[in-house]
Amino acid sequence: MTQPSNPAGAQDDAARVLVTGANGQIGLRLIERLARANPRVPVRAAVRSARAARTLEALSEAIRPEICIVDYGDAGQIAEAARGCRHAVHLVGILRETATSRYRDAHEASSRAIADAAAQANLRRIVYLSILESGPQSPNACLASKGRAEQILLNAKTPALILRVPMVIGPGDFTANIVRREALSRVLPLAAGGRSRTQPIYAGDLIEAIVAGLERDDLDDLVLDLAGPESLSQREFIERAAQLYGRRPRFVSLPRGLILFFAGLAERFFANPPITKTALEVILADDDVDPEPARRKLDIELTSLDEILRRCVGPQAPQTE
């Protein structure tokens, strides 16, 4: 494990937060939010490679975290990274398996390691980001693995807060770019005509939920289903986005089974397929939950769908490739 870069004074150690998987879009947003709230207490960011570390090193000095390169499956390395921290936010996870990245390692092994590390480092709480409908008995391999990871953390010595969320969308991020391209399409193929339901949550709302998980005292060993305030079909979602540009895509319905079949073929013939049947099943799952209990428990506000689309997808939203 590399030693933390940019170490700060010991007087602030107790307030530090360890963030695993910190180089992802959620991690970067969380780092900025925490750094701006208390610049004297930098985040300690754990990543698994020098390449991931460079993403964090490119951040402005005002928000740049301490950086550790660790093996996510090594409890000793993570415990060393967690030394002096109060909480951990565990963002490690994958939607699609590849030849070198498996669900059991990304979800279960990493959760077991951080649970052991948290006990060694005497952390107060672990906040874990999961997916709606996760559970050990799920027929979907990704959701089942996520469910087993949840159970590992809920049974650990250190209290855990599990936040299950659907699609997360923020200004300038990968998801927003995809939605914009779909909204601007003249012809758009959709599985089963886009009947599956989606309930996107604004990235900023999720960040506030995570921060609440670090600050509030009544969130130990809870599983909260958190989503945006509106559930609608994927077709209706794209139509709402397209309205911001005065567009109206023509939708072509593709059989869901056929799409899953070809995704399964891609898994057989490619070591790192662009999409897998398991990942597609998660993407096409119906998201339709009541977010109010979680919202009230976390004491946060939820951004309306129209405002999410305006900020993230509309003509004035940031655009990146």
N, C-alpha and C positions, 0 to 999 in steps of 0.2 A: 504494500500500500504506500502511495506517496504521502508525504506529510502535508498537512493543510497549508495552502499558500495564503498570504496576507493575514497572518495571525493577529488577533486584536488583544487588548488587555484582559488580564484574568478577571478583572472586576465585572466584566460583562458576560463571562462564560455561562452563567446559569440561565441566561435568557436565550441562548443560541438555539436554532432549529436546524436539525439535520434533514436535508432533502435528498432522497435517492431518486435516480432517474431525472436529475435536475436539468439536463440539457434539452428536454422536450418542451413543447409549447406551453404546457401547463406549468412545468417547473420554472421556465424563464419568467412567466407572468407572476408566479408566486414570489420568486426572488426579488423582482422589482417592487412588488407590493410590500414585502417585509422590510426591504432595505429603506424604502422611503418612509415607512412608519417609524423606524428607529435606526438611523444611520450608524449609531455607535455599536450596534450589535449585528455584524454581518452574518448572513446565512452560511452554513457549512454545507457545500454541495458535493454529493458523492456521485461520481460517474465511473464508467467501466473502461474508458479508453482515453488515450491522449487526444484523439480526434474529438471526442465529446468535450474534453476539457477546454480545447481551443474555442469551442462555441461560447463557453462561459468567460474565457479570458478576453474575448472580443467585446464584452459588455463595458459600458462606461465605468470609470473608477468609482462613481458615486453609488453604484449598485452591485459592483463586482463581488461575488461571494468568495469565501475561502473554498478551495477546491481540493478534493481528495480523489485519487483514482483507486478504486477497490474492485474486488471480485464480489459480485452481489450474492454469491453463495457462500462466502467466507465470513462467518459470524465474528471471528477475531478481528478481521480487517474493518468490518463495519463498526464493531465496538470501539476500536481505536478512533475511527472517524467521529463517533458519537460522544467521545469523552468531553465532558464539559457542557453538553447540550441538555436542554430541558425536554424537548419533544422531537419526534421524527415524523416526517411526511413521506410516505412510501408510495412513489409514483411509478415504480418499475412494473412493466407489463407489456404484453404484445397482443395484437388482434390476430395476426397471421404468423403461423409457424414457418420457419425456413430450415434449411439443412443445418444451420448453426445455432438456431434459436428455437427452443422448444417450450411449450407451455409449462411443463413441470419445473423447468429451471427458472423461467421468468416469473412465474407466479408462486408456486409452492416452495421451491428451494429458497428463493429470495425472501419470502415471508418468514420461513423458518429461521433463516439467518438473522433477519432484523429483529425477530422476537427474542432470540438468544442474545443478540448484541444489546438490545434495549435493557434486558435484565442485568447484563454485566455493567452497563453504563448508568443504571438507575434512572432511566428516562421516565418521565411522568405519563406520557401517552404517545401512541402511534396513530396517526391518521392515514387511512388506506383508501386509495381510489379504486373502486370496483365498477362493475357494469350491471345495469338493470337486468333482472332475471337470473343473476348468477346463483348457483347452488350446486352442491356436490352431486346431486342426482340428475342434473340437467343432461339431456341427450346430446347437447352441443359440447364438444371437447373444450372449447375456450371457456364457456360459462361454467362448466363443471370444475375446471382447474381453478378459475377465479373463486368459485365457491369453497373449494378445499383450502385455498389461501386464506379466505375470510375466517374459516374455522380455526386454522392454525393461529391466527392473530387473536381471535376471541378467546381461545383457550390458553393464551400465553400469560405469563406473570404480569407483564405490563399491560394496562388497560388500552383498548383500541376503540377507535371510531371508524366505522366502515361507511363510506359514502358511495352509494351505487348511482351511477348517472348514465344518461343516454348520450347521443351525439353532443359534443361540445363545440361551440362555434365562437370565434373571436375575430376582431378586426385584423386583416392581413394574414390569417393563418391558412393552412392547407385546406381545411374544410370549407372555409368561406370562398376560397378560390374555385373549388369544385362547384359549389352551389351557384356562383356567379356564371361560370361557363355553361352550366345546365340551363340557367334562366335565360341566357342569351342564345341558346340553341334554336335553330329553326325546326329541327326534327329531333326528338329525344326518345330513345327506347327506354322503357321502364319495365321492370319485372312485374308481371301480373297487372300491368297498367298503372302501377304506382299505388296499389291499394294498401300496402302495409303502412302502419301508422308510425309517425315520428314525433318526438316531443323535445326538440333541441333546447339546451340550456346555454345561456350566455356565459362565455368564459369568465368574465368579471364576476358574475354571481357565484360561480364555482369557487373562484379564488376567495371570495368573502366567506363562503361556507367552510373552506379549509382553515382560514384564519380564525373563524369562530371555534372550530375544533381545537385550535391551539390555546384559545383564551378562556373558554367557558368551562365551568367546573362540573357540569351535570351531563357530560356526554361520554362517560366511560362505558365501554363494551356495548355499544349501540350499533345497529345497522339502520341507516336512513336511506330511503329511496327519494332521490332529489332529481327533479327535472324542471323544464321550463313550464310556464303556466298554461300552455295550449298544446293539445295533441291533435294532429290532423294527418291526412294521408300524404304520402310522399308527393303525389301529383299536386294536391292542393298547396303543399309547401313550395314547390317549384313555381306554381302559378302565382303565388303571393310575391315571390322574389322577382319574377318576370315583370310584374306590374310596375315595379320601380323603374323599369326601363321602357315602359309602354310596349312590352313584347308579349306574345302569346305563342309559346312553342306548340308544335303539333306532336302529340304523344303517340308512340307506337308500343303496343302491349306485346311483351315477350313472355312466353310461358316460364313461370318460376322454376319448374322442374328442369327445363332445358338449360337455363342459365346455370343452375347448380350442377347439372351433368357436365357441362363444359369446364366449369371450375374444377370439378373432380378430375377430369382428364388432364388439366394443366398441372395438378398436383402430381400425377403419375409420371409426366414426361419432363417436368422442369424441377431442378433442385430448389430454386427460389421463385416460385410462380408469382405473378403480379397480384393474384387474388386466389383464395382457397375457398372450398365449399364451406368449411367451418366459419371462416370470416364473413362470407356472404350471408350465412344464416343469422349471424349476429346483426349485421347491417340491415337485413330485411325483417328482423323481428318487430312485432308490434309494441311500440312504446306508448303506454296509456296508463299513467299512474297519477294519483292525487299527490301533488307536491306540498300541499298545505301543512301536513303534520311535520315534515322535515323542515320546511321554511320557518314554522313557528318555533320548533325546537332550537334551531340555529339562530333565530332572531335576525334573519336577513330579508331583503326584498328581492323579488324576481323581476327581471326585465321582460316586458311584453314581446311577443313574437314580432310584431311590426317594428318595434324599436331595435330588436336584434338584427333584423334584415336591413334596416336603414343604416345601422352602424357598421355592419360587417359585409354586406353584399351590394348595397346601393351605389349609385354613381359617385357619391362623396366618400365612400369607404376606402381605406388603404388597399392597394393592390400589389401583391408580390408574386413572384414566380417560384 
